[in-house]
Amino acid sequence: MTSTMTTAADFTADTATAVPALSAAEQEELIRTHMPLVGHLVRDMLTRIPNHIHRDDLTSAGLHALVTAARGWDPTRGIPFHRFATTRIRGAILDELRSLDWATRSVRTKARATDTTRQNLTTTLGRTPTAEELAQALGTTTTDLHQTDNDVQRATVLSLQGFTTSSADDLVTEPTPGPEDMLIRREQIGYLHHAIDSLPERLQYVISEYFLKERPMAEIAADLGVTESRISQLRAEALSLLKDGLNTHLDPHLAPVPENPEGITARRRAGYYAAIAGNTSMQSRLAMTNAHGHTPFAVGAA
């Protein structure tokens, strides 16, 4: 851990040619009182990245950013130092992580192609493809496929689906979302429920049985009197409708723009989006979950 004395020395070197807005004593006090902020931000990042990243590397980058923030902060601009420093520290931590990410652009490109092909095959086959099937679709060998997977796994991936490496004592003090985040989450869950309820009957049945009740695709196919391949197609169609329907109401800038708004497909989709709007309200969306964001009943049980 970098000491306060070392931090002050670094600060003196960094500000040799600058005209500070605060005195050296005031800057030192800011650094000393905000050092816990660096630890907080580093712990938060460690919950989202692979476990081969060392805490000390991120802490060092964060402390240096804290020193730089103290040097550049001007209290007359009205920005609280905590907010100003947080932005600088997070940026420095991300820069440090990027410098540790050795995966080449070609590896990333191969990984994206592999994921896309795997998803397409899963939709077509109705199951997860084997390594041989995936390699054949990509025009490569299983050996190369495994090598690409290994390369990506060893790389630093900034993802919310990363591995938690910290112990329980190291986690941030408030692991649960705040009131505003919880309200947004409950809104999203409510919209999803209403979007499913607004699907055409057959698509709604496939989504509810396959995802919510976790029934095998073969059983659903038998219920509807169709093949498993057809169920896979219906599932893909329903997921596409759900995605576009939710984006239309929650993230309009992500909603697709039809090439032919007067076409049959475009009109049907527009009708579906309107059906979601007609079936939902703030009260009904929040009623889908309790105050903790949990669904207190089985969806589709009615």
C-alpha positions in Angstrom: 0.0 0.0 0.0 1.4 3.4 -0.9 2.1 5.5 2.2 1.0 9.1 2.7 4.6 10.2 2.6 5.2 8.5 -0.8 1.9 10.0 -2.1 3.0 13.5 -1.0 6.4 13.0 -2.8 4.7 11.9 -6.0 2.4 14.9 -5.7 5.3 17.3 -5.3 6.9 15.9 -8.4 3.7 16.0 -10.5 2.9 19.6 -9.5 6.4 21.1 -10.0 5.3 23.2 -12.9 1.6 23.7 -12.1 -0.1 26.5 -10.2 -2.2 24.7 -7.5 -5.6 26.0 -6.5 -5.0 24.8 -3.0 -2.0 25.0 -0.7 0.2 21.9 -0.2 -1.3 21.3 3.2 -4.9 21.4 1.8 -4.0 19.1 -1.0 -2.3 16.7 1.4 -5.4 16.7 3.6 -7.7 15.9 0.6 -5.4 13.0 -0.3 -5.3 11.6 3.2 -9.1 11.8 3.8 -10.0 10.4 0.4 -7.6 7.4 0.3 -10.5 5.1 1.4 -12.4 6.1 -1.7 -9.6 4.4 -3.8 -10.1 1.2 -1.9 -13.8 1.3 -2.3 -13.6 1.8 -6.1 -11.0 -1.0 -6.4 -13.1 -3.4 -4.4 -16.1 -2.6 -6.6 -14.1 -3.3 -9.8 -12.6 -6.6 -8.4 -16.1 -8.1 -8.2 -16.4 -7.8 -12.0 -13.0 -9.0 -13.4 -11.1 -12.3 -13.6 -9.1 -13.3 -10.5 -5.7 -13.0 -12.1 -5.8 -9.2 -11.7 -3.8 -8.0 -8.7 -5.4 -5.6 -6.3 -2.1 -3.7 -5.8 -1.9 -2.8 -9.5 -5.3 -1.2 -9.5 -4.7 0.5 -6.1 -1.5 2.0 -7.3 -3.2 3.5 -10.4 -6.1 4.7 -8.2 -3.8 6.4 -5.7 -1.9 8.2 -8.5 -5.2 9.4 -9.9 -6.2 10.7 -6.5 -3.0 12.7 -6.3 -3.6 14.1 -9.7 -7.2 15.0 -8.8 -6.0 16.9 -5.7 -3.6 18.8 -7.9 -6.2 19.7 -10.5 -9.3 20.4 -8.3 -10.5 23.9 -8.2 -13.1 24.5 -5.4 -14.4 27.7 -7.1 -15.9 25.7 -9.9 -18.6 24.2 -7.6 -17.8 20.5 -8.3 -17.5 18.5 -5.0 -14.0 16.9 -4.7 -15.5 13.5 -4.0 -17.3 13.5 -7.4 -14.3 15.0 -9.2 -11.9 12.4 -7.8 -14.2 9.5 -8.3 -14.3 10.2 -12.1 -10.5 10.4 -12.2 -9.9 7.3 -10.2 -12.3 5.1 -12.1 -10.8 6.3 -15.4 -7.3 5.4 -14.1 -8.4 2.0 -13.0 -10.0 1.3 -16.4 -6.8 2.5 -18.1 -4.7 0.1 -16.0 -7.0 -2.8 -16.8 -6.8 -2.0 -20.5 -3.0 -2.0 -20.3 -3.2 -5.5 -18.7 -5.4 -6.9 -21.5 -3.1 -8.7 -23.8 -5.8 -10.2 -26.1 -5.2 -9.0 -29.6 -7.9 -7.6 -31.9 -7.8 -10.8 -33.9 -8.6 -12.9 -30.8 -11.5 -10.6 -30.0 -12.8 -10.8 -33.6 -12.6 -14.6 -33.5 -14.4 -14.7 -30.1 -17.2 -12.6 -31.4 -17.5 -14.8 -34.6 -17.6 -17.9 -32.4 -20.3 -16.5 -30.1 -22.5 -15.4 -33.0 -22.1 -18.8 -34.8 -22.8 -20.7 -31.6 -26.1 -18.7 -31.1 -27.2 -19.2 -34.7 -26.5 -23.0 -34.5 -28.3 -23.2 -31.1 -31.4 -21.6 -32.7 -31.2 -23.8 -35.8 -30.5 -27.1 -34.0 -32.6 -26.5 -30.9 -29.7 -27.4 -28.7 -26.1 -26.4 -27.9 -23.8 -27.4 -30.9 -20.9 -29.7 -30.3 -17.4 -28.5 -30.7 -17.1 -30.4 -34.0 -20.3 -28.8 -35.4 -19.2 -25.3 -34.3 -15.7 -25.7 -35.8 -17.2 -26.9 -39.1 -19.5 -23.9 -39.3 -16.6 -21.6 -38.6 -14.4 -23.3 -41.2 -11.7 -24.1 -38.6 -10.6 -27.0 -36.4 -11.5 -27.9 -32.9 -7.9 -27.3 -31.8 -8.0 -23.7 -33.1 -11.4 -23.3 -31.5 -10.2 -24.4 -28.1 -7.1 -22.2 -28.4 -9.3 -19.1 -29.1 -11.4 -19.9 -26.0 -8.3 -20.3 -23.9 -6.9 -17.0 -25.2 -10.1 -15.1 -24.3 -10.4 -16.7 -20.9 -6.9 -15.6 -20.0 -7.6 -12.0 -21.2 -8.9 -9.3 -18.9 -12.6 -8.9 -19.8 -14.4 -5.9 -18.3 -17.8 -7.5 -17.9 -20.5 -7.6 -15.3 -20.4 -11.3 -15.8 -16.8 -11.5 -14.5 -15.7 -13.6 -11.6 -16.0 -12.4 -8.0 -12.5 -12.6 -6.5 -13.0 -10.6 -3.3 -14.0 -12.1 0.0 -17.2 -11.1 1.7 -15.4 -8.6 3.9 -13.9 -6.9 0.8 -17.2 -6.3 -1.0 -18.6 -2.8 -1.2 -20.6 -1.7 1.9 -23.9 -1.5 -0.1 -24.2 -4.6 -2.4 -27.9 -4.0 -2.8 -29.2 -1.4 -5.3 -30.5 1.9 -4.0 -34.1 3.0 -4.1 -33.8 4.6 -7.6 -32.0 1.6 -9.1 -34.5 -0.8 -7.5 -37.4 1.2 -9.0 -35.9 1.0 -12.4 -35.3 -2.7 -12.1 -38.9 -3.3 -11.0 -40.1 -1.2 -14.0 -38.0 -3.4 -16.3 -39.4 -6.6 -14.8 -42.9 -5.3 -15.1 -42.4 -4.3 -18.7 -41.0 -7.8 -19.5 -44.1 -9.5 -17.9 -46.5 -7.3 -19.9 -44.5 -7.8 -23.1 -44.8 -11.6 -22.7 -48.5 -11.3 -22.0 -48.9 -9.2 -25.2 -47.2 -11.8 -27.4 -49.4 -13.8 -29.8 -50.8 -16.8 -28.0 -48.5 -19.5 -29.5 -45.4 -17.4 -29.0 -46.4 -16.6 -25.4 -46.9 -20.3 -24.7 -43.5 -21.2 -26.0 -41.7 -18.4 -23.9 -43.7 -19.2 -20.8 -43.2 -23.0 -21.0 -39.6 -23.0 -22.1 -38.1 -20.1 -20.1 -40.4 -19.6 -17.1 -41.4 -23.2 -16.4 -38.2 -24.7 -17.9 -39.9 -27.5 -19.8 -38.0 -29.5 -22.4 -38.5 -28.4 -26.0 -39.7 -31.8 -27.0 -42.6 -31.6 -24.5 -43.6 -28.2 -25.8 -43.5 -29.5 -29.4 -45.7 -32.4 -28.4 -48.2 -30.0 -26.8 -48.5 -27.9 -29.9 -48.2 -30.8 -32.4 -45.2 -29.5 -34.2 -41.5 -30.4 -34.5 -38.7 -29.3 -32.1 -37.2 -27.3 -35.0 -40.5 -25.4 -35.3 -40.4 -24.7 -31.5 -36.9 -23.3 -31.9 -38.1 -21.0 -34.7 -41.0 -19.8 -32.6 -38.7 -19.2 -29.7 -36.4 -17.1 -31.8 -39.3 -15.1 -33.2 -40.7 -14.4 -29.8 -37.3 -13.3 -28.4 -36.9 -10.9 -31.3 -40.3 -9.4 -30.6 -39.7 -9.1 -26.9 -36.3 -7.4 -27.5 -37.7 -4.9 -30.0 -40.9 -4.4 -27.9 -38.9 -3.6 -24.7 -36.5 -1.3 -26.6 -39.4 0.6 -28.1 -40.7 1.5 -24.6 -37.5 1.5 -22.5 -34.7 2.5 -25.0 -36.3 4.0 -28.1 -32.9 4.8 -29.6 -32.3 1.1 -29.8 -35.6 0.3 -31.4 -35.4 -0.9 -35.0 -36.6 1.4 -37.8 -38.6 -0.7 -40.4 -37.5 -0.3 -44.0 -41.2 -0.5 -45.1 -43.5 0.9 -42.4 -46.5 0.0 -44.4 -45.5 -3.7 -44.9 -47.4 -6.5 -43.2 -44.5 -7.4 -40.9 -44.0 -3.8 -39.8 -47.7 -3.3 -39.1 -47.8 -6.5 -37.0 -44.9 -5.4 -35.0 -46.3 -2.0 -34.5 -49.5 -3.6 -33.3 -47.5 -5.6 -30.8 -45.7 -2.6 -29.5 -49.1 -0.8 -29.1 -50.5 -3.8 -27.3 -47.7 -3.6 -24.7 -48.5 0.1 -24.1 -52.2 -0.7 -23.7 -51.6 -3.5 -21.2 -49.2 -1.7 -18.9 -49.2 1.1 -16.4 -46.8 2.3 -13.7 -49.0 0.6 -11.1 -49.4 -2.7 -12.9 -45.6 -2.9 -13.6 -44.6 -2.3 -10.0 -47.3 -4.8 -8.9 -45.3 -7.5 -10.6 -42.7 -7.4 -7.9 -42.4 -6.6 -4.2 -40.3 -3.9 -2.6 -37.2 -6.1 -3.0 -37.7 -6.6 -6.7 -38.8 -10.3 -6.3 -41.7 -11.8 -8.1 -44.0 -13.1 -5.3 -46.0 -15.3 -7.7 -45.4 -17.6 -10.6 -45.7 -15.8 -13.9 -48.3 -17.3 -16.2 -49.9 -19.2 -13.3 -53.2 -17.5 -13.9 
